[in-house]
């Protein structure tokens, strides 16, 4: 399987900015997954599309052995620098290169929407031991906040038609049906999808909110002139809202959405 051009080139260019500008995840979400899957010493979890290790470092706290899979070399290198105790391998969700039955659980944080669902599910089924589980995690914008909605509107207006998009959250408590669920509807062996959601405010700066946009794969892949125009537009939008007009700290409101299901 090949990596989408926007991810392969965009994340190659923006690995450092990605690590600096993206939020982590609530410890409560990790604790819930650790109990549900479960994750503990003596068990093995595969982290698909691990990126720079934003969620990988939390998985390592459970005591489970973590196998990180990341196809973009620059992201994988950053993960290896930050987490030298975690095995990081070059592979895709559809073709990890890992042995059959090597995992008690598989996790994809901020990445499942990039995968070809049927092929990725076949690979997950191959990796899982009997009774294993798959967990999908996303940080989504709380667009009930006006400046966040305007910010996200830029992201989607500039996205190419074939760009895979993460699930959308219209606001806390409003979680819309999303396309990834459809892959499980006709697939045998999977139990019901369970889910939980947590507020995840990310204290940052206006400058880093701008960098958050610039780390988006389809923005990072643009030429320098186009990137400058995007940066100027984001700065203009942020300057139009009281909450993001200052140069001090700002809370960027995310919701962390966690889904898990058991196989076999």
Secondary structure, DSSP 8 states (H G I E B T S, - for coil): ----HHHHHHHHHSHHHHHHHS----HHHHHHHHHHHT--TT-EEEEET-TTSTTHHHHHTTTSEEEEE---HHHHHHHHHH-TTSEEE---SS-----TT-EEEEEEES-GGGS-HHHHHHHHHHHEEEEEEEEEEEEEE-TTSHHHHHHHHHHHHHS-TT------EEETTEE---GGGHHHHT-TTB---EEEEEEEEEEEEHHHHHHHHHTSHHHHTS-HHHHHHHHHHHHHHHHTSGGGSSSSEEEEEEEEEEEEEEB-
